[in-house]
Every structure is written in C-alpha cells, then in structure tokens.
Amino acid sequence: MSGSFCRKNPLMPHTEYLFLALSLFLLLSYHFILRWMIRHKPMHTEIGVNSCVRRAWVKHMMQRPTGDVLAVQTLRNTLMSASFFASSAILLVAGLLSFTVTEKNLESFNHVLNLFGYHEFHMVLTRLLVLISLFFFAFFNFLLTMRYYNNLGFMLNALGQVDRRVLSEQLVSNAMQRGALHFTLGIRTLMLVLPFGLWLLGAVWLLVGTVILLIMLYHIDYPHYLRHTHTECHAQSLSTVETKA
C-alpha cells in the first residue's frame, strides 16, 4: 500500500473516539427520552398518536363485514413500502460487501477520503462495516414487518370463522403494533445512515450529521400540533408492545 494509505497521526484516535462517544451519547439520550415520553405521555408524540390510531383502526376493521377489502388494501400499501425498503437495504449491503472485499477499491477510496483529513485503513473498514450492519438491521426489520402484516391479513379475513376468544381484538392489535414497531425501527435505522455515512469523511462530520439527524427527528417525533395537547387515546389502553411502536 502507498504511504498515504497508512499515514498515521497519533493525536487522531483520541479525537475519533471523543466525537464517536459524543455522537452515540446524543443518539442514545434522545431515544431514552423518547421512550419515556411514549410510555408516560404517548399522545404528546407522533409515535404514540399513530399507535392509538392503529388500535382504533383494528377495532373498526373487526366490526366490518368479513371479507371487506379495505383492510387488505390498507395493509398492501404498507407491505409494498416495507418490501421496497427491504430490497433497497439488501442491495446496498451486497454493494458494500463487494466493495470492502477488494483491497484496491478500499485503497482508492481512502485516497479520496484523505482530502478531508486523517484516515487509516482499519478506520475506513470499520466505518464501512458499521454501514453494512445498519443496512442488515433495517433489512431484517422490514422482513419482520412483512411477516406480521401478512399474518394480520389472514387474521382480519378469518374473524367470522374463528372464536373471538381465540382470535381476540387484543391479539390482532398486537400483531398490528409489532409490525408497525419493526417498520419504525427499520426507518430509523436507515436514517442513521446520515451521520454514519458522513463519518466516512471524518469524526467531526459524524457529530455534525448526528446533530442534523436529531433536529430532524425532534420535528418528526414532536410535531408542533401535539406540543400543547392534553388529549388521551380513547381506544383501549395501549400495551407495552404498542407504546413502543
């Protein structure tokens, strides 16, 4: 390898770890607070409101005639979205894996990144592996979303043939909420590609990307029309699984 590919700066690892630790701390702190809000003040968050709406939707669909196509059409839209995101994620995984196994590609890529500052081979490889892991995690979450929503379609169409004590509203609602939970996790994982993709340009860019992402998430999770509301979900009380979704 060329000298620039193995160029070393003894001060950089400390800066690298500092910005990485700070970025992770900000991300984890934000999501711990969000989790607390969802559990204790769900109607002040977009996720909590959506969870309540899904609960009401399931209750309404179970009161409609068996074989009604509205439920299937609604689920189909989400299934198509999950399928698209899953396909995109696995294609990106395949592309990054094929890129990382070729040392010549990594060396050429590192020469480009050197324009932005200090880079070492193992750091470049680590950052690419983190991106691959994020895409893998998103892919499996979208797969689980499709699994739950496929099962939900069968449940809603079998309501007239199965004892309600076996196929209860709570069971159907839980399947809906679990599918939504995995869809949310998949989307948020893809959004994490912003800071960790910028990490390829340097640790400072990781922190910048983290701040930008958190600002975006704040406006998504706490929309202005919910900031001063004190309403409660009038659907039945949400379970632990549902409030996470």
Legacy VTK file of the C-alpha trace (Angstrom):
# vtk DataFile Version 3.0
C-alpha trace
ASCII
DATASET POLYDATA
POINTS 245 float
0.000 0.000 0.000
1.044 3.564 -0.524
2.335 5.748 2.245
-0.737 7.978 2.301
-2.974 4.956 2.879
-1.065 4.049 6.026
-0.350 7.611 7.141
-0.594 7.969 10.916
-1.380 10.772 13.273
-1.046 9.873 16.964
-3.498 12.590 18.022
-6.335 11.473 15.783
-7.520 8.311 17.589
-8.345 10.348 20.717
-10.368 12.838 18.672
-12.006 9.983 16.794
-13.148 8.267 19.966
-14.256 11.548 21.548
-16.563 12.533 18.684
-17.822 8.962 18.329
-18.642 8.742 22.046
-20.352 12.144 21.989
-22.437 11.220 18.947
-23.528 7.909 20.473
-24.358 9.644 23.748
-26.585 12.167 21.963
-28.378 9.467 19.967
-28.941 7.204 22.972
-30.041 10.065 25.229
-32.565 11.280 22.680
-34.102 7.839 22.261
-34.198 7.152 26.002
-36.165 10.386 26.447
-38.399 9.469 23.507
-39.062 6.046 25.009
-40.024 7.672 28.329
-42.384 10.074 26.567
-44.036 7.244 24.621
-44.629 5.254 27.789
-45.839 8.114 30.004
-47.158 10.796 27.606
-47.870 8.912 24.374
-50.285 11.494 22.963
-47.529 14.119 23.003
-45.523 12.117 20.441
-46.183 11.186 16.838
-45.424 7.535 17.601
-47.937 7.427 20.446
-50.674 9.036 18.336
-50.034 6.612 15.475
-50.200 3.712 17.912
-53.589 4.913 19.157
-54.846 5.325 15.584
-53.763 1.793 14.667
-55.568 0.440 17.711
-58.760 2.236 16.690
-58.307 1.030 13.094
-58.105 -2.616 14.171
-61.206 -2.206 16.330
-63.079 -0.672 13.394
-61.931 -3.341 10.924
-63.070 -6.120 13.258
-66.567 -4.621 13.253
-66.816 -4.556 9.462
-68.190 -7.492 7.443
-65.807 -10.402 6.898
-64.090 -10.239 3.518
-64.074 -6.447 3.339
-61.255 -5.332 1.037
-60.489 -2.060 2.832
-58.248 -3.753 5.411
-56.338 -5.701 2.761
-55.820 -2.607 0.615
-54.551 -0.622 3.592
-52.126 -3.372 4.590
-50.972 -3.760 0.991
-49.693 -0.179 0.914
-47.510 -0.798 3.971
-46.360 -4.159 2.614
-45.257 -2.521 -0.633
-43.302 0.124 1.289
-41.647 -2.475 3.524
-40.798 -4.624 0.501
-39.205 -1.663 -1.292
-37.105 -0.660 1.721
-36.039 -4.267 2.382
-34.960 -4.711 -1.244
-33.052 -1.419 -1.201
-31.293 -2.296 2.063
-30.135 -5.737 0.929
-28.920 -4.330 -2.405
-26.849 -1.746 -0.551
-25.464 -4.500 1.694
-24.440 -6.525 -1.357
-22.815 -3.479 -2.945
-20.861 -2.512 0.170
-19.740 -6.095 0.787
-18.440 -6.430 -2.762
-16.630 -3.119 -2.304
-14.996 -3.947 1.032
-13.599 -7.329 -0.034
-11.460 -5.644 -2.704
-8.357 -4.047 -1.195
-7.707 -1.989 -4.309
-11.136 -0.368 -4.012
-10.536 0.438 -0.354
-7.163 1.986 -1.116
-8.589 4.163 -3.892
-11.477 5.163 -1.652
-9.086 6.086 1.141
-7.095 8.332 -1.211
-10.290 10.295 -1.845
-11.101 10.487 1.871
-7.609 11.765 2.619
-8.689 15.043 1.055
-10.879 15.560 4.140
-8.202 14.756 6.694
-6.688 11.829 8.564
-7.766 8.287 7.655
-6.356 4.850 8.343
-7.190 1.574 6.681
-8.761 -0.030 9.743
-10.883 3.059 10.444
-12.211 3.190 6.885
-13.037 -0.512 7.016
-14.714 -0.133 10.417
-16.940 2.667 9.148
-17.989 0.658 6.115
-18.787 -2.358 8.312
-20.937 -0.147 10.557
-22.911 0.974 7.496
-23.315 -2.649 6.394
-24.583 -3.577 9.870
-27.136 -0.754 9.773
-28.472 -1.880 6.404
-28.639 -5.500 7.626
-30.589 -4.456 10.720
-33.001 -2.387 8.628
-33.460 -5.287 6.201
-34.452 -7.752 8.930
-36.851 -5.254 10.496
-38.642 -4.730 7.199
-38.816 -8.511 6.738
-40.474 -8.844 10.141
-42.884 -6.056 9.214
-43.985 -8.039 6.161
-44.337 -11.181 8.276
-46.625 -9.540 10.829
-48.734 -7.722 8.250
-49.164 -10.863 6.152
-50.412 -12.685 9.247
-52.640 -9.724 10.065
-54.336 -10.023 6.678
-55.244 -13.647 7.425
-56.473 -12.720 10.897
-58.809 -9.991 9.681
-60.292 -12.228 6.986
-60.799 -15.155 9.366
-62.709 -13.250 12.028
-66.065 -14.726 11.102
-64.758 -18.294 11.215
-62.735 -18.234 14.452
-63.993 -17.938 18.025
-63.432 -14.374 19.265
-61.997 -15.831 22.465
-59.201 -17.360 20.354
-58.735 -14.505 17.876
-59.352 -11.553 20.165
-59.083 -7.869 19.360
-56.015 -7.686 21.606
-54.259 -10.416 19.606
-54.984 -8.737 16.272
-53.959 -5.343 17.631
-50.678 -6.730 18.981
-49.828 -8.164 15.556
-50.526 -4.761 14.020
-48.428 -2.932 16.588
-45.490 -5.325 16.311
-45.421 -4.899 12.556
-45.510 -1.120 12.994
-42.733 -1.313 15.589
-40.404 -3.125 13.200
-41.284 -0.726 10.378
-40.404 2.212 12.645
-37.122 0.571 13.661
-36.274 -0.068 10.016
-36.946 3.534 9.003
-34.962 4.939 11.930
-32.056 2.635 11.148
-31.981 3.909 7.579
-31.973 7.463 8.941
-28.875 6.603 10.979
-27.062 6.215 7.665
-26.886 10.036 7.548
-24.445 10.526 10.466
-22.591 7.247 9.980
-22.290 7.851 6.251
-20.801 11.280 6.959
-18.445 9.521 9.376
-16.537 8.365 6.308
-15.465 11.981 5.848
-14.230 12.323 9.420
-15.267 12.221 13.054
-16.344 15.867 13.043
-18.790 15.087 10.256
-20.211 12.255 12.357
-21.094 14.746 15.087
-22.493 17.226 12.559
-24.628 14.504 10.987
-25.847 13.412 14.421
-26.964 16.935 15.325
-28.747 17.336 11.975
-30.480 13.974 12.394
-31.624 14.751 15.938
-33.101 18.070 14.814
-34.998 16.251 12.073
-36.192 13.533 14.462
-37.340 16.098 17.010
-39.626 17.771 14.480
-40.910 14.349 13.371
-41.453 12.884 16.850
-42.822 16.034 18.486
-44.834 17.887 15.815
-45.991 21.368 16.756
-49.689 20.431 16.763
-49.080 17.942 19.608
-46.915 20.110 21.855
-49.789 21.706 23.746
-52.372 18.951 23.585
-53.569 17.099 26.670
-55.828 14.567 24.987
-55.707 10.863 25.734
-56.171 7.892 23.472
-59.824 6.844 23.627
-59.074 3.457 22.135
-58.448 0.779 24.718
-55.322 1.230 26.851
-52.122 0.543 24.981
-49.966 -2.394 25.949
-46.211 -2.203 26.451
-45.592 -3.539 22.951
-47.927 -0.981 21.401
-46.455 2.050 23.123
-43.034 1.079 21.833
-44.305 1.062 18.253
LINES 1 246
245 0 1 2 3 4 5 6 7 8 9 10 11 12 13 14 15 16 17 18 19 20 21 22 23 24 25 26 27 28 29 30 31 32 33 34 35 36 37 38 39 40 41 42 43 44 45 46 47 48 49 50 51 52 53 54 55 56 57 58 59 60 61 62 63 64 65 66 67 68 69 70 71 72 73 74 75 76 77 78 79 80 81 82 83 84 85 86 87 88 89 90 91 92 93 94 95 96 97 98 99 100 101 102 103 104 105 106 107 108 109 110 111 112 113 114 115 116 117 118 119 120 121 122 123 124 125 126 127 128 129 130 131 132 133 134 135 136 137 138 139 140 141 142 143 144 145 146 147 148 149 150 151 152 153 154 155 156 157 158 159 160 161 162 163 164 165 166 167 168 169 170 171 172 173 174 175 176 177 178 179 180 181 182 183 184 185 186 187 188 189 190 191 192 193 194 195 196 197 198 199 200 201 202 203 204 205 206 207 208 209 210 211 212 213 214 215 216 217 218 219 220 221 222 223 224 225 226 227 228 229 230 231 232 233 234 235 236 237 238 239 240 241 242 243 244
